[in-house]
Amino acid sequence: MDFSHPDVALQARPSSLENVLSGLRKVFTLDPGLPLQIFLTIPIITAGIVLHINAIQWILLLVVTFLFVVAGIFRTAALYQVKNDSSLSIFHVTRIKCMGNAIVTITAGISLFTYLMIFVPKITPLL
Protein backbone atom coordinates (compact mmCIF):
# COMPACT_ATOMS: atom_id res chain seq x y z
CA MET A 1 0.00 0.00 0.00
CA ASP A 2 1.30 3.44 -0.91
CA PHE A 3 1.13 5.57 2.23
CA SER A 4 2.27 8.68 0.40
CA HIS A 5 -0.88 8.74 -1.72
CA PRO A 6 -3.08 11.77 -0.90
CA ASP A 7 -6.03 9.58 0.08
CA VAL A 8 -3.98 7.76 2.72
CA ALA A 9 -1.71 10.60 3.79
CA LEU A 10 -1.86 11.86 7.35
CA GLN A 11 -4.92 13.88 8.02
CA ALA A 12 -5.35 16.47 10.71
CA ARG A 13 -6.72 14.97 13.89
CA PRO A 14 -8.50 16.95 16.56
CA SER A 15 -6.36 17.80 19.56
CA SER A 16 -7.02 16.46 23.03
CA LEU A 17 -8.48 19.81 24.08
CA GLU A 18 -10.91 19.75 21.16
CA ASN A 19 -11.98 16.22 22.13
CA VAL A 20 -12.53 17.25 25.75
CA LEU A 21 -14.49 20.36 24.78
CA SER A 22 -16.60 18.35 22.36
CA GLY A 23 -17.36 15.81 25.09
CA LEU A 24 -18.22 18.54 27.60
CA ARG A 25 -20.51 20.19 25.07
CA LYS A 26 -22.30 16.87 24.59
CA VAL A 27 -22.62 16.34 28.35
CA PHE A 28 -24.01 19.84 28.94
CA THR A 29 -26.53 19.59 26.11
CA LEU A 30 -27.75 16.02 26.62
CA ASP A 31 -27.76 15.48 30.40
CA PRO A 32 -31.17 16.36 31.88
CA GLY A 33 -29.92 16.33 35.50
CA LEU A 34 -26.97 18.66 35.04
CA PRO A 35 -28.97 21.90 34.69
CA LEU A 36 -30.80 20.94 37.87
CA GLN A 37 -27.47 20.54 39.66
CA ILE A 38 -26.27 23.88 38.35
CA PHE A 39 -29.52 25.68 39.19
CA LEU A 40 -29.21 24.30 42.73
CA THR A 41 -26.33 26.73 43.20
CA ILE A 42 -28.64 29.74 42.82
CA PRO A 43 -30.60 29.24 46.10
CA ILE A 44 -27.41 28.18 47.88
CA ILE A 45 -25.56 31.35 46.88
CA THR A 46 -28.64 33.47 47.60
CA ALA A 47 -28.92 31.97 51.08
CA GLY A 48 -25.23 32.67 51.67
CA ILE A 49 -25.68 36.30 50.72
CA VAL A 50 -28.85 36.76 52.79
CA LEU A 51 -27.41 35.06 55.89
CA HIS A 52 -24.03 36.86 55.66
CA ILE A 53 -21.75 33.84 55.89
CA ASN A 54 -18.03 34.40 56.41
CA ALA A 55 -15.14 33.69 54.02
CA ILE A 56 -14.36 30.18 55.28
CA GLN A 57 -18.01 29.21 54.95
CA TRP A 58 -18.07 30.63 51.41
CA ILE A 59 -15.03 28.56 50.49
CA LEU A 60 -16.60 25.39 51.91
CA LEU A 61 -19.86 26.17 50.17
CA LEU A 62 -18.25 26.73 46.79
CA VAL A 63 -15.91 23.74 47.03
CA VAL A 64 -18.61 21.19 47.88
CA THR A 65 -20.97 22.64 45.27
CA PHE A 66 -18.21 22.49 42.66
CA LEU A 67 -17.41 18.88 43.60
CA PHE A 68 -21.10 17.94 43.34
CA VAL A 69 -21.43 19.44 39.85
CA VAL A 70 -18.13 17.92 38.65
CA ALA A 71 -19.18 14.49 39.95
CA GLY A 72 -22.37 14.81 37.89
CA ILE A 73 -20.40 15.75 34.79
CA PHE A 74 -18.01 12.82 35.20
CA ARG A 75 -20.89 10.42 35.82
CA THR A 76 -22.65 11.52 32.65
CA ALA A 77 -19.42 11.34 30.64
CA ALA A 78 -18.82 7.80 31.93
CA LEU A 79 -22.37 6.77 31.01
CA TYR A 80 -21.95 8.12 27.46
CA GLN A 81 -18.61 6.33 27.15
CA VAL A 82 -20.19 3.06 28.31
CA LYS A 83 -23.06 3.51 25.86
CA ASN A 84 -20.70 4.04 22.92
CA ASP A 85 -18.07 1.40 23.80
CA SER A 86 -19.26 -2.05 22.78
CA SER A 87 -16.07 -3.79 23.93
CA LEU A 88 -17.01 -3.57 27.62
CA SER A 89 -18.59 -6.58 29.34
CA ILE A 90 -21.90 -6.38 31.18
CA PHE A 91 -20.00 -6.68 34.47
CA HIS A 92 -17.87 -3.64 33.70
CA VAL A 93 -20.81 -1.62 32.41
CA THR A 94 -22.75 -2.32 35.60
CA ARG A 95 -19.73 -1.51 37.75
CA ILE A 96 -19.12 1.81 35.95
CA LYS A 97 -22.77 2.84 36.27
CA CYS A 98 -22.90 1.92 39.96
CA MET A 99 -19.66 3.74 40.72
CA GLY A 100 -20.84 6.87 38.92
CA ASN A 101 -24.12 6.87 40.83
CA ALA A 102 -22.30 6.21 44.11
CA ILE A 103 -19.89 9.11 43.58
CA VAL A 104 -22.74 11.52 42.85
CA THR A 105 -24.65 10.26 45.89
CA ILE A 106 -21.62 10.59 48.17
CA THR A 107 -20.84 14.12 46.98
CA ALA A 108 -24.52 15.06 47.33
CA GLY A 109 -24.48 13.77 50.91
CA ILE A 110 -21.29 15.64 51.74
CA SER A 111 -22.74 18.78 50.16
CA LEU A 112 -25.99 18.47 52.08
CA PHE A 113 -24.12 17.90 55.35
CA THR A 114 -21.96 20.97 54.67
CA TYR A 115 -24.97 23.10 53.78
CA LEU A 116 -26.67 22.05 57.00
CA MET A 117 -23.55 22.85 59.04
CA ILE A 118 -23.36 26.30 57.50
CA PHE A 119 -27.01 27.32 57.31
CA VAL A 120 -28.72 25.76 60.34
CA PRO A 121 -26.77 27.80 62.93
CA LYS A 122 -27.55 30.94 60.94
CA ILE A 123 -31.26 30.17 60.59
CA THR A 124 -32.06 29.00 64.14
CA PRO A 125 -31.72 32.45 65.78
CA LEU A 126 -34.17 33.82 63.21
CA LEU A 127 -36.84 31.31 64.19
Sequence and secondary structure as in RCSB ss.txt:
>XXXX:A:sequence
MDFSHPDVALQARPSSLENVLSGLRKVFTLDPGLPLQIFLTIPIITAGIVLHINAIQWILLLVVTFLFVVAGIFR
TAALYQVKNDSSLSIFHVTRIKCMGNAIVTITAGISLFTYLMIFVPKITPLL
>XXXX:A:secstr
  TTSTTTS      HHHHHHHHHHHHHHH SSHHHHHHTHHHHHHHHHHTT  HHHHHHHHHHHHHHHHHHHHH
HHHHHHHHH TTS HHHHHHHHHHHHHHHHHHHHHHHHHHHHHHHHHHGGG 
